[in-house]
Amino acid sequence: MTAYFMKLAYECNQENLFNVHKSDLKPIWERLSREVSEAYPKRPITPGECQAKFEVERQRFIQFVSLTKSGINLDKKGIVQVPPKKWERFLSRHPEGIWLKTQPLGNVLIYQHVFFRETGLGKHIREAGDISDGPTVFEIDSSDEERPRRPHRRTKKRKMDDYDDDDQQNETRIPRQSVAYQSR
């Protein structure tokens, strides 16, 4: 039943049905419940059980990835082959991952597609000094030309001496007053 459930979840993923908020997934759980119950009439499954099953499979995939990300091999049945020291270290961190010693995960490609957000694919990794496919780097103009200054916001009250050079050249020295202090 798990393999069929994951196949249906993969089909929903291909239709981009999982690209919504978690609160909007209820129609997907109802669809999965209906289709699994039709395929397995002796064991009907509710939408809540579908949601719980999906979360269990997501956790199983995370455990599988955390164990196999360092280049561990799988045997013919799909069971992970790990040295004893690595098992001890893994089980100390993930005691619920004991199932990996005796059971295969299933079709790993389907799990990777359904739970694509759980693993980093390394598409955005850059090496130091590798600018060939990075953002464009602009050269800094070091000419001695004076650039016009951009006015900046002032947060304090202005005094008479704080006016720009333009105001001094034009002889416009009218102080600005806040609305609360204007006299009538």
JOURUR-V725167 format. One record per backbone hydrogen bond with DSSP energy under -0.5 kcal/mol. CO is the residue of the C=O (numbers start at 1). NH is the residue of the N-H. E is the energy in kcal/mol with one decimal. If there is no record, write none. Layout:
# JOURUR-V725167
co->{CO/CO}
nh->{NH/NH}
e->{E/E}
This chain:
# JOURUR-V725167
co->{1/2/3/4/5/6/7/8/9/10/11/12/13/16/18/21/22/25/25/26/27/28/29/30/31/32/33/34/35/36/40/46/47/48/49/50/51/52/53/54/55/56/57/58/59/60/61/62/63/64/65/68/68/73/75/78/79/80/81/83/84/85/86/87/88/89/90/94/95/96/97/98/99/99/100/106/107/108/109/110/111/113/115/116/122/127/129/131/136/140/145/159/160/164/165/166/167/167/171/173/178/179}
nh->{5/6/7/8/9/10/11/12/13/14/15/17/16/19/20/24/25/28/29/30/31/32/33/34/35/36/37/38/39/40/43/50/51/52/53/54/55/56/57/58/59/60/61/62/63/64/65/66/67/68/69/71/72/81/78/105/75/82/73/87/88/89/90/91/92/93/94/97/98/99/100/101/102/103/80/108/111/112/113/114/115/116/118/119/125/130/131/134/138/142/147/162/163/168/169/170/171/172/173/175/181/182}
e->{-2.6/-2.7/-1.9/-2.3/-2.3/-2.2/-2.0/-2.2/-2.1/-2.3/-1.3/-2.4/-1.7/-0.6/-1.1/-1.6/-1.3/-0.7/-2.1/-2.3/-2.1/-2.9/-2.4/-2.4/-2.5/-2.6/-2.3/-1.8/-1.8/-2.5/-1.2/-2.1/-2.2/-2.2/-2.7/-2.5/-1.9/-2.4/-2.6/-2.1/-2.3/-2.3/-2.3/-2.2/-2.2/-2.5/-2.8/-2.4/-1.6/-2.5/-1.6/-1.5/-0.6/-2.8/-1.2/-0.6/-2.4/-0.7/-0.7/-1.9/-2.3/-2.1/-2.7/-3.2/-1.6/-1.2/-3.1/-2.1/-0.8/-0.6/-1.6/-1.8/-1.1/-2.7/-0.8/-1.0/-1.9/-2.6/-2.1/-2.6/-2.7/-0.8/-1.5/-0.7/-0.9/-2.0/-1.1/-0.7/-0.5/-0.7/-0.6/-1.4/-0.9/-1.3/-2.3/-1.9/-0.5/-1.8/-0.9/-0.7/-1.1/-0.9}
